[in-house]
Amino acid sequence: MSIKTIQLIIPLAIIFHGIGHIMGILTALKVISTETWHSRSWLLTNALGDTTTRIIALILWSITVIGFIAAGAGAFGWQVTAGNWRMILVVTSIVSLITLAVFWNAFAVFFPNKVGCIAFNIAALVGILMLNWPSTEIIP
């Protein structure tokens, strides 16, 4: 795979991953809410109530959407986040994993939504933190 292809695919994948997190926002706003697809939290709803839990969900899912889009834009070379896109991606991936664990039913189906989200986040963390990939020679 050519460097130009990697320079296109990585940022687009990050941005599209962020857009996918809009599912969590939709459930927090009750645009979509069913018995199996909702923003109730196994950890927070009983303790804080539905409204407070939905506000927390809205904030956390919004952070993930904005964070992934900012990281992807930085990987494309957008000057505001260009030098920090890896750090933004790492932090956002951790927030996404925690948020998904707390709001498990915010994503519609187990596969591909939840499994894909977890796999992408872990791949991003392993790639950047352990493998130093993509290198700064490939994507500055």
C-alpha positions in Angstrom: 0.0 0.0 0.0 1.4 3.4 -1.0 2.1 6.1 1.5 -0.4 8.4 -0.3 -3.1 5.7 0.2 -2.3 5.4 3.9 -2.3 9.2 4.2 -5.9 9.2 2.8 -7.3 6.0 4.5 -6.1 6.7 8.1 -7.6 10.2 8.5 -10.9 9.1 6.7 -11.2 6.1 8.9 -10.8 8.2 12.1 -13.3 10.8 10.9 -15.9 8.1 9.9 -15.4 6.4 13.3 -16.2 9.7 15.0 -19.3 10.1 12.9 -20.4 6.7 13.9 -20.5 7.9 17.5 -23.5 10.1 16.6 -25.5 7.0 17.5 -24.8 7.7 21.1 -25.9 11.3 20.7 -29.1 10.2 19.1 -30.0 8.0 22.0 -29.0 10.7 24.6 -31.4 13.1 22.9 -34.1 10.4 22.6 -34.2 10.9 18.9 -34.0 7.1 18.8 -34.8 5.1 21.9 -36.1 1.5 22.1 -35.9 -1.1 24.8 -32.6 -2.4 23.5 -31.2 0.8 22.0 -31.1 3.6 24.6 -28.9 5.9 26.7 -29.7 4.3 30.1 -26.5 3.3 32.0 -26.1 0.2 34.1 -23.8 2.3 36.3 -25.4 5.8 36.4 -29.1 5.7 35.8 -30.2 4.3 39.1 -27.9 6.6 41.1 -28.4 9.9 39.1 -31.7 9.5 37.3 -32.5 9.4 33.6 -32.2 13.1 32.8 -28.8 13.5 34.4 -27.5 10.3 32.9 -28.7 11.4 29.4 -26.8 14.8 29.9 -23.6 12.9 30.8 -24.1 10.6 27.8 -24.6 13.6 25.5 -21.4 15.2 26.8 -19.3 12.1 26.5 -20.6 11.0 23.1 -20.1 14.6 21.8 -16.5 14.6 23.1 -15.9 11.4 21.1 -17.5 12.7 17.9 -15.6 16.0 18.1 -12.3 14.3 19.2 -12.3 11.7 16.4 -13.1 14.3 13.8 -10.4 16.7 15.1 -7.9 13.8 15.2 -8.8 12.8 11.6 -8.6 16.4 10.4 -5.2 16.7 12.1 -4.0 13.6 10.3 -5.0 15.2 7.1 -2.8 18.2 8.1 -5.4 20.6 9.4 -3.2 23.1 11.1 -5.3 23.5 14.3 -4.8 19.8 15.3 -2.0 18.7 12.9 0.8 18.3 15.5 -1.4 16.8 18.2 -3.7 14.4 16.3 -2.1 11.3 17.8 -2.6 12.5 21.4 -6.2 13.6 20.5 -6.8 10.1 19.0 -5.4 8.3 22.1 -7.5 10.4 24.6 -10.6 10.1 22.5 -10.2 6.4 22.0 -10.0 5.9 25.8 -13.0 8.2 26.4 -14.9 6.2 23.7 -14.1 2.8 25.3 -15.2 4.1 28.8 -18.3 5.7 27.4 -19.3 2.6 25.5 -18.7 0.5 28.6 -21.0 2.8 30.7 -23.6 3.3 28.0 -23.5 -0.2 26.4 -26.9 0.1 24.7 -26.2 3.4 23.0 -25.0 1.6 19.9 -27.7 -0.3 18.0 -26.3 -3.8 17.6 -23.4 -5.9 19.0 -21.8 -6.5 15.6 -20.6 -4.5 13.7 -21.3 -1.4 15.8 -20.0 -2.3 19.3 -17.4 -4.8 18.2 -16.2 -2.4 15.4 -16.0 0.5 17.9 -14.0 -1.5 20.4 -11.7 -3.0 17.7 -11.0 0.5 16.2 -10.3 2.1 19.5 -7.9 -0.8 20.6 -6.2 -0.7 17.2 -5.7 3.0 17.5 -4.2 2.7 21.0 -2.0 -0.2 20.1 -0.9 1.4 16.8 0.1 4.7 18.3 1.2 3.8 21.8 2.9 0.4 21.2 3.8 0.2 17.5 4.4 3.9 16.9 2.3 3.6 13.7 1.7 5.4 11.5 5.1 7.0 11.9 5.7 10.7 11.6 7.3 10.0 8.2 4.0 8.6 6.9 1.7 11.1 8.6 3.3 14.1 10.3 
